[in-house]
Amino acid sequence: MHQHMNIHKEKHKCTECGQCCQSTKDLADHGRTHTGEKPFECTVCSKRFATSQSLTKHSRIHSGEKPCSCVECEKRFRCQLNLHQHMNIHKEKHKCTECGKCCQSSNDLAVHSRTHAGEKPFECTVCSKRFTISQSLTKHSRIHSGEKPYSCVECEKRFSKKKSLRQHMNIHKEKYKCTECGKCFQSSKDLAVHSRTHSGEKPFECTVCSKRFTRSSQLVEHSRIHSGEKPYSCDECERRFSHQVDLFRHMNIHRGKYKCNECGKCCQTSEVLAVHRRSHSGEKPFECTVCSKRFSSSGYLVAHSGVHSGEKPYKCHMCDKAFRYHRVLNVHIRIHTGEKPYKCHTCDMAFVDPSALRRHMSVHTGDKRYMCHMCHKTFNYSRALNDHIRIHTGEKPYKCHMCDKAFSMCSTLYSHLGVHTGEKPYKCSLCDKTFTYRSNLYHHKQRMHNNN
């Protein structure tokens, strides 16, 4: 009562908001809430605070000190606030019948009960994603609105989440600074990991395929390709994934606002849906200015442009073959290692890349959703349909730069180039004879080894 009455005395009154304080020290601490001044710095991580009390509480994170003890169960806490929150589990008034946890109010108990019932009453009006509490919906809504309420005091960059702002603030701290780009980090360990982006060092090696990584976490995620481990599960259809990013992409088919009328797939934006619909219609509005090849999205066109520039920066260390894309190199290396990490759960066949597995699965499902509008023949995937349509149109977009002969499929052109280079990549496993074309190898086996 006596302490409360001090806030009505005029002696230590804030000129900004009119609040009264007990002493000049309290008034000085309060004044920093208006100025944003933080004179107290942590000697371990350089985080700054407005009051010495806040610094003292924060320091316990590094020291592990927990001076506040529960009288009921002797559990210890770093600050009094955490102790007060903990004490609710010993109160009987608002107790959860499922797990025995006690809450401060009936409202808090109702919110907690949703974690058991799986109830999510708060729905996003844009993408229909649902949430247990209104605060989670508020944070999520910023994805659609673009609202970024948290601003950096150093560079005025804005963020939608307070956590993102805290992480960003590290770039302004000088303690662990990268000499290459000037970016700062909270610890020497974080700086060491970042430095590898400049040096190219990859100290973590996969014991199965020898692929190397900058971070140990990247190696752990990669290892799931070989082990088949899939720790991430979809709540809607229980499908499992090896990587969290794959789960996030998959969830779009359940939550997306824009739904495809052909196959039921949902997309988050109308632009993404428009691109997806072209896989059914065969529409390809983006044309290469060099060879007139057409693509369904601008991204595919950009990737294709490397065909004409001739740039192949990714070289195989086993056979010196070079590739335009790192992912293609990774798939190629499996030819040498014999690794086939993508396995069919129906027939146990294995493949070097996921697209080959997806194409194979149509053998079991019978799914041939791509139909030729000229002869009504159906295909497992759009690329096969596009190749087939050229039989009707007579189009041959793939031209040999040595003899001007043209082909309807890229794979046929690749095989044809062996006529000029002398390369014979198709080798018979029974007699070591080599061939320029895969079809020649097939016929050879039929004629010479069919009786074996």
C-alpha positions in Angstrom: 0.0 0.0 0.0 2.8 2.4 1.0 4.8 1.6 -2.1 1.8 2.0 -4.3 1.1 5.5 -2.9 4.5 6.6 -4.1 3.4 6.6 -7.7 1.0 9.4 -6.9 3.8 11.6 -5.5 5.2 14.3 -7.7 8.8 14.2 -6.6 10.1 11.6 -9.2 7.7 12.1 -12.0 8.4 11.2 -15.7 7.9 14.2 -17.9 7.1 11.9 -20.9 4.1 9.9 -19.5 3.5 11.3 -16.0 4.4 8.1 -14.2 5.9 8.7 -10.7 8.7 6.6 -9.3 10.0 5.8 -5.8 13.5 7.2 -6.4 15.7 9.0 -8.9 17.3 5.7 -9.8 13.8 4.2 -10.6 13.0 7.3 -12.6 16.2 7.0 -14.6 15.5 3.3 -15.3 12.0 4.2 -16.4 13.2 7.0 -18.7 15.1 4.5 -20.8 11.8 3.0 -21.9 11.2 6.2 -23.8 14.8 6.8 -25.1 15.6 3.2 -26.0 18.9 3.5 -24.2 20.5 0.2 -23.0 23.7 1.0 -21.1 24.2 -2.4 -19.5 25.9 -5.0 -21.7 26.4 -8.7 -21.2 30.1 -9.6 -21.2 29.4 -13.1 -22.7 27.1 -12.4 -25.7 27.1 -8.6 -25.8 23.3 -8.3 -25.5 22.3 -5.0 -23.9 19.7 -4.0 -21.3 18.0 -0.9 -20.0 18.4 -1.8 -16.3 21.0 -3.6 -14.2 18.4 -5.9 -12.8 17.5 -7.1 -16.3 21.3 -7.8 -17.0 21.5 -9.7 -13.7 18.6 -12.0 -14.7 20.0 -12.5 -18.2 23.5 -13.4 -16.9 22.0 -16.5 -15.2 21.4 -18.0 -18.7 25.2 -18.2 -19.1 26.1 -19.0 -15.4 23.3 -21.6 -15.0 22.4 -19.9 -11.6 18.8 -20.6 -10.4 18.3 -18.8 -7.1 14.4 -19.1 -7.0 13.3 -22.4 -5.5 9.8 -23.9 -5.4 8.7 -24.8 -1.8 6.5 -27.7 -3.0 8.8 -29.7 -5.3 12.2 -27.8 -4.9 12.5 -27.2 -8.6 14.6 -24.1 -9.3 14.3 -21.1 -11.6 16.4 -18.2 -12.8 13.8 -15.5 -12.0 10.8 -14.9 -9.7 8.4 -14.6 -12.7 9.2 -18.2 -13.9 8.7 -19.4 -10.3 5.3 -17.8 -10.0 4.2 -19.4 -13.3 5.5 -22.8 -12.1 3.6 -22.5 -8.9 0.3 -22.9 -10.9 1.0 -26.6 -11.3 0.5 -27.0 -7.6 -2.8 -25.1 -7.5 -6.0 -27.2 -7.8 -8.6 -24.6 -8.9 -8.1 -24.8 -12.6 -6.6 -28.3 -13.1 -6.4 -30.2 -16.4 -8.1 -33.6 -16.1 -5.8 -35.1 -18.9 -2.3 -34.3 -17.6 -2.9 -32.7 -14.1 -1.4 -29.3 -15.1 -3.0 -26.3 -13.2 -3.7 -23.0 -14.9 -4.2 -19.5 -13.5 -7.7 -19.0 -14.9 -10.5 -21.0 -16.6 -9.6 -19.2 -19.8 -6.0 -20.5 -19.6 -7.3 -24.0 -18.8 -9.6 -23.9 -21.9 -6.6 -22.9 -24.1 -4.4 -25.6 -22.6 -7.2 -28.3 -23.1 -7.0 -27.7 -26.9 -3.5 -29.3 -26.9 -5.1 -32.6 -25.9 -8.3 -32.3 -28.0 -6.4 -31.1 -31.1 -9.0 -28.2 -31.3 -7.9 -25.3 -33.5 -10.7 -22.7 -33.4 -8.8 -19.8 -35.0 -8.7 -20.0 -38.8 -6.8 -17.8 -41.3 -9.2 -16.2 -43.7 -6.6 -16.3 -46.5 -5.2 -19.9 -46.5 -7.6 -21.6 -44.0 -4.7 -22.7 -41.7 -6.0 -23.2 -38.2 -4.4 -22.3 -34.8 -5.0 -23.2 -31.1 -4.6 -19.6 -29.8 -5.4 -16.2 -31.3 -1.8 -15.0 -30.8 -0.5 -17.6 -33.2 -3.1 -16.6 -35.8 -2.1 -12.9 -35.4 1.6 -13.8 -36.1 0.7 -16.1 -39.0 -1.5 -13.4 -40.7 1.6 -11.2 -41.2 2.7 -13.7 -43.9 -0.2 -12.6 -46.0 -0.5 -8.9 -45.0 3.2 -8.2 -45.2 3.1 -6.4 -41.8 6.4 -6.1 -40.1 5.9 -4.4 -36.7 9.4 -5.0 -35.3 12.1 -2.5 -36.5 15.9 -2.6 -36.0 17.1 0.6 -34.2 20.4 0.4 -36.1 19.4 0.1 -39.7 15.6 0.4 -39.6 15.1 -3.0 -41.3 11.7 -4.5 -40.3 10.6 -8.0 -39.3 7.3 -9.8 -38.8 8.6 -11.7 -35.8 10.4 -10.5 -32.7 12.6 -13.6 -32.9 13.7 -12.7 -36.4 14.6 -9.2 -35.1 16.7 -10.6 -32.3 18.6 -12.8 -34.7 19.2 -9.9 -37.1 20.6 -7.7 -34.3 23.7 -10.0 -34.2 25.0 -8.4 -37.5 25.5 -5.1 -35.6 27.5 -6.6 -32.8 31.3 -6.4 -33.1 32.4 -9.2 -30.8 32.7 -12.0 -33.4 33.0 -10.2 -36.8 33.8 -11.8 -40.2 36.8 -10.2 -41.8 35.5 -11.1 -45.3 32.0 -9.6 -45.3 31.7 -7.8 -41.9 28.8 -9.9 -40.6 28.8 -10.4 -36.8 27.8 -13.4 -34.7 26.9 -14.3 -31.2 29.7 -16.8 -30.7 33.1 -17.9 -32.1 31.4 -21.2 -33.2 28.8 -19.4 -35.3 31.6 -17.3 -36.9 33.6 -20.4 -37.7 30.6 -22.0 -39.4 30.0 -18.8 -41.4 33.6 -18.5 -42.5 33.3 -21.8 -44.4 31.0 -20.0 -46.9 34.0 -18.0 -47.9 36.7 -20.7 -47.8 34.5 -23.4 -49.3 35.6 -25.8 -46.5 33.2 -28.8 -46.0 34.5 -30.8 -43.0 31.5 -33.2 -42.7 31.6 -36.2 -45.0 28.9 -38.8 -45.7 30.3 -42.3 -45.0 28.0 -43.7 -47.8 28.5 -41.5 -50.8 31.4 -39.2 -49.7 29.4 -36.0 -50.2 30.7 -33.2 -48.0 28.8 -30.5 -46.1 29.6 -27.2 -44.3 27.4 -28.0 -41.2 26.9 -31.2 -39.2 23.1 -30.6 -39.4 23.3 -30.7 -43.2 25.0 -34.1 -43.0 22.3 -35.4 -40.6 19.6 -34.4 -43.0 21.4 -35.8 -46.0 22.0 -39.2 -44.2 18.2 -39.8 -44.3 18.4 -40.3 -48.0 20.4 -43.5 -47.3 18.7 -44.6 -44.1 15.2 -44.0 -45.4 14.3 -42.2 -42.1 11.3 -39.9 -42.4 10.8 -38.1 -39.1 8.4 -35.4 -40.4 4.7 -36.4 -40.6 1.7 -34.7 -42.2 -1.1 -34.1 -39.8 -3.7 -34.3 -42.5 -2.8 -37.5 -44.4 0.0 -39.0 -42.3 2.5 -39.0 -45.2 6.0 -38.8 -44.0 9.1 -36.9 -45.2 12.8 -36.9 -44.6 13.2 -33.1 -44.5 11.0 -30.4 -42.9 11.1 -28.2 -46.0 9.5 -31.1 -48.0 6.7 -31.3 -45.4 6.1 -27.6 -45.7 5.8 -27.9 -49.5 3.5 -30.9 -49.2 1.2 -29.1 -46.7 0.2 -26.7 -49.5 -1.9 -29.4 -51.1 -4.1 -29.3 -48.0 -4.0 -25.6 -47.0 -3.7 -23.7 -50.3 -6.5 -21.2 -51.1 -6.2 -21.8 -54.8 -7.3 -25.3 -55.9 -6.6 -27.0 -59.3 -9.9 -28.3 -60.9 -8.0 -31.0 -62.7 -6.1 -32.9 -60.0 -7.2 -31.2 -56.7 -3.8 -29.8 -55.8 -3.9 -26.6 -53.8 -1.5 -23.6 -54.2 -0.9 -20.7 -52.0 -1.1 -18.0 -54.7 -3.0 -17.6 -58.0 0.4 -17.2 -59.8 1.6 -20.6 -58.6 -1.8 -22.2 -59.6 -1.5 -20.6 -63.1 1.9 -22.2 -63.6 0.7 -25.6 -62.3 -2.4 -25.6 -64.6 0.0 -25.5 -67.6 1.1 -29.0 -66.7 -2.4 -30.1 -67.7 -3.0 -27.8 -70.6 0.5 -28.1 -72.1 0.7 -24.3 -72.4 4.3 -23.0 -72.6 4.3 -19.2 -72.9 8.0 -18.6 -72.3 10.2 -19.0 -75.4 14.0 -19.3 -75.7 15.2 -16.6 -78.1 18.0 -18.8 -79.3 16.4 -22.2 -80.2 12.7 -21.3 -79.8 12.1 -24.0 -77.2 9.2 -23.2 -75.0 8.6 -23.5 -71.2 5.7 -23.4 -68.8 7.5 -21.1 -66.3 10.2 -18.3 -66.4 12.3 -20.3 -64.0 12.6 -23.3 -66.4 13.6 -20.8 -69.2 16.4 -19.3 -67.1 17.7 -22.8 -66.3 17.5 -23.8 -70.0 19.6 -20.7 -71.1 22.7 -22.4 -69.8 22.4 -24.9 -72.7 23.4 -22.1 -75.1 26.0 -20.4 -73.0 27.9 -23.7 -72.7 28.9 -23.0 -69.1 29.4 -26.2 -67.0 30.9 -25.3 -63.7 30.3 -28.6 -61.9 32.9 -31.3 -62.8 32.8 -34.9 -61.7 36.1 -35.8 -59.9 35.9 -39.4 -61.1 35.5 -39.0 -64.9 35.9 -35.2 -65.4 32.5 -34.9 -67.0 31.0 -31.4 -66.4 27.5 -30.3 -65.7 25.5 -27.1 -65.6 23.8 -27.9 -62.3 25.1 -29.2 -59.0 22.0 -31.4 -58.6 22.7 -33.1 -61.9 26.3 -33.7 -60.9 25.1 -35.4 -57.6 22.8 -37.7 -59.6 25.7 -38.5 -62.1 28.1 -39.4 -59.3 25.7 -42.2 -58.3 26.5 -43.9 -61.6 30.0 -44.4 -60.3 29.0 -45.3 -56.7 26.1 -47.5 -57.7 24.0 -45.7 -55.1 20.2 -45.8 -55.7 18.7 -44.1 -52.6 15.1 -43.8 -53.9 13.3 -47.1 -53.5 9.9 -48.2 -54.6 7.9 -49.6 -51.6 5.8 -51.8 -53.9 8.4 -53.7 -55.9 11.7 -52.8 -54.3 13.1 -51.3 -57.5 15.6 -48.4 -56.7 16.5 -45.3 -58.6 19.3 -42.6 -58.6 16.9 -39.6 -58.5 13.4 -38.9 -57.1 11.9 -38.0 -60.5 12.7 -41.5 -61.9 11.0 -43.0 -58.9 7.9 -40.8 -59.4 7.7 -41.9 -63.1 8.1 -45.5 -62.1 5.2 -45.3 -59.6 2.7 -44.9 -62.4 3.5 -48.5 -63.3 1.7 -49.5 -60.1 -0.9 -46.8 -59.9 -1.8 -46.9 -63.6 -2.0 -43.1 -63.5 -1.7 -41.6 -67.0 -3.3 -38.2 -66.6 -1.6 -36.5 -69.7 -3.6 -37.2 -72.9 -2.7 -36.3 -76.4 -5.5 -34.2 -77.9 -4.8 -35.6 -81.4 -4.8 -39.4 -80.9 -6.0 -39.6 -77.2 -3.0 -41.7 -76.2 -2.2 -41.2 -72.5 1.1 -40.7 -70.7 2.5 -40.9 -67.1 4.1 -37.4 -67.2 4.0 -34.2 -69.2 7.5 -34.6 -70.7 6.5 -37.9 -72.4 3.4 -36.2 -73.8 5.4 -33.3 -75.2 7.8 -35.7 -76.9 4.9 -37.7 -78.4 3.1 -34.6 -79.8 6.1 -33.9 -82.0 5.3 -37.2 -83.9 2.1 -35.4 -85.1 3.6 -32.0 -85.7 6.9 -33.2 -87.2 8.7 -30.6 -85.0 12.4 -31.4 -84.5 13.8 -28.6 -82.2 17.1 -30.4 -81.3 19.7 -29.7 -84.0 23.2 -31.2 -84.3 25.7 -28.4 -84.5 28.1 -30.6 -86.6 25.9 -31.9 -89.4 22.6 -29.9 -89.0 20.6 -33.1 -88.5 17.5 -32.4 -86.3 15.7 -34.6 -83.8 12.4 -34.5 -81.9 13.9 -35.5 -78.6 17.0 -34.3 -76.7 18.0 -37.8 -75.8 18.1 -38.8 -79.5 20.4 -35.8 -80.2 22.7 -36.8 -77.3 23.0 -40.3 -78.7 23.6 -39.0 -82.3 26.5 -36.9 -81.2 28.4 -40.2 -80.5 28.5 -40.6 -84.3 30.8 -37.5 -84.5 32.7 -37.9 -81.3 33.2 -41.7 -81.5 31.8 -42.0 -77.9 30.0 -45.3 -77.2 28.5 -45.0 -73.7 26.3 -48.1 -73.8 28.3 -51.2 -72.8 27.1 -54.8 -72.9 27.4 -56.4 -69.5 27.9 -59.8 -71.0 30.7 -59.3 -73.6 32.0 -55.7 -73.0 31.0 -54.6 -76.5 30.0 -50.9 -76.7 27.4 -49.0 -78.7 26.5 -45.5 -79.7 22.8 -46.0 -79.2 20.9 -47.7 -76.5 18.6 -49.4 -79.1 21.7 -51.0 -80.7 22.7 -52.4 -77.3 19.2 -53.9 -76.9 19.2 -55.5 -80.3 22.7 -56.9 -79.7 21.6 -58.6 -76.5 18.6 -60.0 -78.3 20.7 -61.5 -81.1 23.8 -62.6 -79.4 22.9 -63.4 -75.8 19.2 -64.2 -75.9 19.8 -67.9 -75.5 22.1 -67.4 -72.4 
